[in-house]
Amino acid sequence: MELKLEIVVIPVSDVDRAKDFYEGIGFRLDADFSTDKGVRVVQVTPPGSAASVIFGDHLTTAEPGTAQGLHLITPDIVEARNTLVERGVAVSELWHDADGIFHWAGEANRVPGPHPATDSYGTYASFSDPDGNSWTIQQIVTRAPGR
């Protein structure tokens, strides 16, 4: 069986503000349409990603800002962070988890700076959209076998 992640729906309070934010940070606008029944769908795709993000009106019952732990990957986290900062995003400084396996929820167990022993899977930066949906950027230079 083959299954691929295609879309993640995130809850937002203001569709136009979210659209401006995501386009402003470099996500590609794929769709923006409405139906006569009041449904609005906006689809954006992170640069280089095969999966997209959708938000809009009447798409989810989740409260705005409750999407937590969304992950983006990059081979150069310093460049990605700098680009987002240049585009006006409040991005955390680089950090790694004290246990070095993955990261805890929220900001628990964070250690400032890049992971000292690896350039892949261990260094992160994080930011939130205007509603508080949280994103984590993870650096992956070399993928683990089979991934």
SVG drawing of the C-alpha trace seen along z (x, -y; Angstrom):
<svg xmlns="http://www.w3.org/2000/svg" viewBox="-26 -42 55 44">
<polyline fill="none" stroke="black" stroke-width="0.4" points="0.0,0.0 1.2,-3.5 -0.2,-6.5 1.1,-10.1 0.2,-13.0 -1.5,-15.5 -3.2,-18.2 -3.3,-19.4 -6.3,-21.6 -5.5,-24.3 -8.0,-26.5 -7.8,-30.2 -9.9,-33.1 -9.4,-35.5 -8.9,-33.8 -7.5,-36.8 -5.0,-37.5 -3.8,-33.9 -3.6,-34.0 -1.5,-37.1 0.8,-35.6 1.4,-32.3 2.0,-34.0 4.2,-36.5 6.5,-33.8 6.8,-32.2 4.1,-29.5 2.7,-29.1 -1.0,-30.0 -2.6,-27.0 -6.3,-27.8 -8.7,-30.3 -12.4,-29.7 -15.8,-30.0 -19.1,-28.2 -22.5,-29.8 -23.1,-28.0 -20.3,-30.0 -17.5,-27.6 -14.1,-29.1 -11.0,-27.1 -7.5,-28.5 -4.7,-26.1 -1.0,-27.0 2.1,-24.9 5.4,-25.4 8.3,-25.8 9.5,-22.4 6.8,-20.5 4.5,-17.9 1.9,-18.4 -0.2,-21.5 -2.0,-23.4 -5.7,-24.3 -7.6,-26.9 -10.8,-28.7 -14.4,-29.1 -16.4,-26.1 -13.6,-23.6 -13.0,-22.5 -14.5,-22.7 -11.1,-23.2 -10.5,-26.5 -8.1,-28.9 -4.6,-28.4 -5.0,-24.8 -2.9,-23.2 0.4,-22.5 3.6,-20.8 3.3,-21.2 6.8,-20.4 8.7,-21.8 12.1,-20.4 15.0,-22.2 18.6,-21.3 19.7,-24.8 18.0,-25.9 20.0,-29.1 19.0,-30.2 15.4,-29.3 15.3,-31.1 17.0,-34.2 14.6,-34.3 11.6,-34.1 12.9,-36.8 13.5,-39.0 9.9,-38.5 8.8,-39.7 8.2,-36.4 9.0,-36.1 11.1,-32.9 12.8,-31.5 16.6,-31.2 17.9,-27.7 17.5,-25.1 17.8,-21.4 16.2,-19.0 18.2,-18.1 17.5,-14.4 18.4,-14.6 15.8,-12.2 12.9,-14.5 11.4,-17.5 8.9,-17.9 5.6,-19.7 5.8,-23.5 9.2,-24.8 10.1,-22.1 13.6,-20.6 14.9,-23.0 18.6,-23.9 19.8,-27.0 21.8,-26.5 22.1,-23.8 22.6,-20.2 26.3,-19.7 26.6,-16.2 24.5,-16.1 23.4,-18.3 20.3,-16.2 17.1,-15.7 18.4,-17.5 18.3,-21.3 15.0,-23.3 13.5,-26.7 9.9,-27.5 7.3,-30.2 3.5,-30.7 1.1,-32.1 -1.1,-35.1 -3.7,-32.7 -1.1,-30.8 -0.9,-27.6 2.7,-26.5 5.3,-25.4 8.6,-23.7 11.4,-23.8 13.7,-20.8 17.1,-20.6 17.7,-17.5 20.8,-17.5 21.1,-13.7 18.1,-11.5 18.2,-8.4 18.1,-5.2 14.7,-4.3 13.2,-7.8"/>
</svg>
